[in-house]
Amino acid sequence: MRRLLLCALLLGCQRETRKDVTRTEEESKAPESKALAPSKTFIQRPEPPSPPEPESSTPKDAEPPPDPPPKLGPFLSVVAPVAPTPAPAKGYLSKPPAGFDVRKGGDVYHLADGDLYANSFMTGPSNSEWFLSLVRGGVEVKAFPQVWQFTLDPERKRLALHETRTGPGGPLRFREILDLTTLTSTPLPHTPCTDRLAWVDDGKLLLGDGFVHDPADHPETSQVWVCLFDSSGKLLAKLDGGRHPHHAAAENYVNALAGVLPKDPSVVFLFREYRSHGNYDVTFIDTHPPHTRKIARLNTPAEPGQMGSPKQVEMDLATMTLATATELRFRGKKYGESWWWQWQTTKLVDAP
């Protein structure tokens, strides 16, 4: 009986020990299990979607391409060499201010017989004209009180001028060539192509140019004309210079510069401005039949508006002839600056 009670006690102790061991093992494993279980605070959520890629530029959003350069086209042609009868047109009369002295503060040109004095005076806020005085032996022999433009030949024997004089019905405009020795004059036709005059080919030729602006018909452009005369005033060729951008300031003007080739003076050239590009085309035309024409674009490094006028473009024409030239060498000067860009060449092509 005692043995049975002892066995029962031993069996109970073993069962209790096993329970304690089992509980101890479970408790030792519990912290590890809790650490691995995800908590409510750190619940793993799905990644947010990536922001959309920026849309690629479409042609509508892209910067518009620059305007292509204007198409090359001739703008100088020979028309019938018939000049209208010299006829003065109505002008206006301006007088120098009180105390004006043509011999003080102006220019003096020494002639073979006497001196020619030239002094300008204001005729408006930004406009001026010239007073010319021909003096011999200290005495004025001829005066030109109101001259719009004048040019002396290289030998200073002839004076070509555009002036205003008093006429029977009021002020009148005249264009003429004056022999400074004999004081005889040759009238020039009163046409736009004699508005500006310049002796060329060492005084053997007289080149004239000008324009007509009709704001009612073409408000943005003007029609340019060019004429070539011999030294006696005979018209050799009249040229249609085409239409050019019109500018309005103190005086209306166009950037259309004309000249002749030094080695081929029967060839006249004329600049044409491209207002939106700041550069120029130049057309060369032989005034002799069959009137060969060539044209070139003078692209300078200037931005639009940086080239003040064709006077800021220099062409190398010293040895050029229209029959043999295939390229034109030139350079530009930035408006308001004293330095020139490097020389460059451009193609000289036959004009259609």
HELIX and SHEET records of a PDB file:
HELIX    1   1 ARG A    2  LEU A   36  1                                  35    
HELIX    2   2 PRO A  192  THR A  194  5                                   3    
HELIX    3   3 ASP A  201  GLY A  203  5                                   3    
HELIX    4   4 PRO A  310  GLN A  312  5                                   3    
SHEET    1   A 5 SER A  77  VAL A  79  0                                        
SHEET    2   A 5 LEU A 235  PRO A 245 -1                                        
SHEET    3   A 5 THR A 221  ASP A 230 -1                                        
SHEET    4   A 5 LEU A 205  VAL A 212 -1                                        
SHEET    5   A 5 ARG A 196  VAL A 200 -1                                        
SHEET    1   B 7 ALA A  89  LYS A  90  0                                        
SHEET    2   B 7 GLY A 170  ASP A 179 -1                                        
SHEET    3   B 7 ARG A 158  GLY A 167 -1                                        
SHEET    4   B 7 VAL A 139  LEU A 152 -1                                        
SHEET    5   B 7 SER A 128  ARG A 136 -1                                        
SHEET    6   B 7 GLY A 114  MET A 122 -1                                        
SHEET    7   B 7 ASP A 107  LEU A 111 -1                                        
SHEET    1   C 3 ALA A  89  LYS A  90  0                                        
SHEET    2   C 3 GLY A 170  ASP A 179 -1                                        
SHEET    3   C 3 SER A 185  PRO A 187 -1                                        
SHEET    1   D 2 HIS A 247  ALA A 248  0                                        
SHEET    2   D 2 ASN A 252  TYR A 253 -1                                        
SHEET    1   E 5 ALA A 258  LEU A 261  0                                        
SHEET    2   E 5 ASP A 264  TYR A 274 -1                                        
SHEET    3   E 5 ASN A 279  ASP A 286 -1                                        
SHEET    4   E 5 ARG A 293  LEU A 298 -1                                        
SHEET    5   E 5 VAL A 349  ASP A 350 -1                                        
SHEET    1   F 3 VAL A 313  MET A 315  0                                        
SHEET    2   F 3 GLU A 327  GLY A 332 -1                                        
SHEET    3   F 3 GLN A 344  LYS A 347 -1                                        
END                                                                             
